[in-house]
Amino acid sequence: MNRFALNLVLALLWGAVSQSFTLANLTIGFLLGILVLYISEKALGTTSYLLRLWAIVKISGFFLWALLTSSVRVAWEVITPKFYMRPGVIAVPLESLSDEEITLMANLISLTPGTLSLDVSDDKSRLYVHAMYIDDVEALRNELKYDFERRVKRVI
């Protein structure tokens, strides 16, 4: 059983023991499950679950921030009469990502307003992205590569 499923089982056990299956109580059970797994992983010498869980929390926060800032920028474009866009397509180099990592990265880029993943090269070394705002090609390429790719590698 993977550790996340075990953490969910611990949260459900907490709900059963406390006889309350409210969201707040199950959240407390989940957090207590993290503590139990942390203690057991320390004893067993493995820490992959907690590191991955922390990476998921960090990439979620990063994505929500990127979503907020890009939404504001696109909304500003819509409500102002002046045309600020400089659209274009760029190739973002990828460093030995698995299919799952490429899929996650492409989806995170596509879900961010103002950017859209178009294609992956046949050798999986480049991701082609359409962006509404390309002020500096290298800056955007580096932002997508290092900000997204670095976090995606830690999650999967």
Secondary structure as UniProt FT lines:
FT   HELIX           3..18
FT   HELIX           23..44
FT   HELIX           48..79
FT   STRAND          88..93
FT   HELIX           99..111
FT   TURN            113..114
FT   STRAND          115..120
FT   TURN            122..123
FT   STRAND          126..131
FT   HELIX           137..142
FT   HELIX           143..149
FT   HELIX           150..155
//
